[in-house]
Amino acid sequence: GQLHVLRAQIEPHFLFNTLAHVKRLYLIDPTHGKAMLHNLQGYLRAALPQMRESDSTLGRELTLASAYLDVVQARMGERLEVSVAVPQELRRAHLPPMMLSTLVENAIKHGIAPLPQGGMLKITATREGERLKVSVTDNGLGFQASSGRGVGLANTRARHDALYGSDGRLTFAAEPVRGVTVSIELPFVVR
């Protein structure tokens, strides 16, 4: 039950904000509004089946995170720079559903979006022996400014611990200049 509840935490207010934004855009700039609606449809198409699954792969989770980032990009424009460094051969590795998306949403919401100049988000994955390490790095506000890196990450940690116990790790590191890297480490398994 607890895992199910934690998994069901899609950001309703991300959805409402985006819909309100689409509505505004349609009035001012219909072409842009249409593109954003298209991105949102892509995100929902990827997200909804994912939420019911109990298992996923890094590749599928990356598709979902990218669909979310497309929607955010339409809203933030130049203020958001995204880079992804995930080797093709790691994309079939097992990763729990929605975990990567939660880390990405957190980085945007608490790290990058609050900064007037925005920032950069980077998703990386590496294999270290029998372990997979997936990291989300942002050069946003960092920890000090944000009491609110809370619920999403607390849930992710709870899920991670419930699924992997001592086999997995969820780590947070402050970046040297500004920002945070959150990493998930888990056994490397190809289903």
Stockholm file with secondary structure:
# STOCKHOLM 1.0

chainA/1-191         GQLHVLRAQIEPHFLFNTLAHVKRLYLIDPTHGKAMLHNLQGYLRAALPQMRESDSTLGRELTLASAYLDVVQARMGERLEVSVAVPQELRRAHLPPMMLSTLVENAIKHGIAPLPQGGMLKITATREGERLKVSVTDNGLGFQASSGRGVGLANTRARHDALYGSDGRLTFAAEPVRGVTVSIELPFVVR
#=GR chainA/1-191 SS CHHHHHHTCCCHHHHHHHHHHHHHHHHHCHHHHHHHHHHHHHHHHHHHHHHHCSCCBHHHHHHHHHHHHHHHHHHHGGGEEEEEECCGGGTTBBCCTTHHHHHHHHIIIIIITTSTTCEEEEEEEEEETTEEEEEEEECSSCSTTCTTSCHHHHHHHHHHHHHHGGGCEEEEEECSSSCEEEEEEEECCBC
#=GC SS_cons         CHHHHHHTCCCHHHHHHHHHHHHHHHHHCHHHHHHHHHHHHHHHHHHHHHHHCSCCBHHHHHHHHHHHHHHHHHHHGGGEEEEEECCGGGTTBBCCTTHHHHHHHHIIIIIITTSTTCEEEEEEEEEETTEEEEEEEECSSCSTTCTTSCHHHHHHHHHHHHHHGGGCEEEEEECSSSCEEEEEEEECCBC
//
